[in-house]
Amino acid sequence: MSHELPNVQHRPYREGRFSASLPYAPTGYLFTVPGNFPQDAPAHLNVTDQEMAAYWTYGQWEVRDLTPARRVWGTGRSRRTAVGLALQEIARKRRQEAREIAERRQAIGLEAVPPYAVEVTGSVTLLCTPEAIGVLARIFPGDDPAEDVYHGVDPEGGEPYAVHNSGRAVLQHTTAGVLHHRCGCDPEDAIRFENETDALKWAGRLTHYWRCTKRPA
């Protein structure tokens, strides 16, 4: 189990950032706790990034979240200590919630983690003309308001080119992905499913997908 803490970036704030009625000091530091922290928690339970404030008050550093609850997560004689304790408490709480969710799923006959996941691994828009097929880079308006200029990149040599007559070009959006099934992978950007029928139905929306061949050790 990994207990590595994220490398947070502190951003100073000044008077006026918070109303005097709120329990924050007039000056301090803001930082963000990533939604995928801790790394050993299941990816499908990732939450939104959590904004925090660290400030000196009543002879110590205090770390409090910016949610309406404004919970204090850690205190210490140094900012580093207070932030470290806050991160440890957040990790403990998120791991506990993950265990409770797994237990509730198992209590109703489900696996601890949804067994199917469709991960989108990449997407690209192809710029297709009678002469070539490239990767669309950007679109600019042309001299004629009715015509756009498509800028593409040759997929082999990487050379840029432009199509000034947009009527000659066809844009084709392609998306690729991977279907995971009890393979031990835990992709962050994936849609989870309880059964193969729903997973395959969603995967069918992709241009291409393949099944993960990895197996748990």
Beta strands, then each sheet from edge to edge (+ up, - down):
strand 1: 11-13
strand 2: 28-33
strand 3: 50-57
strand 4: 60-65
strand 5: 72-76
strand 6: 116-128
strand 7: 133-141
strand 8: 148-153
strand 9: 160-163
strand 10: 170-181
strand 11: 190-193
strand 12: 208-211
sheet 1: 1+ 2- 3+ 4- 5+
sheet 2: 9+ 8- 7+ 6- 10+ 12+
sheet 3: 9+ 8- 7+ 6- 11+
end
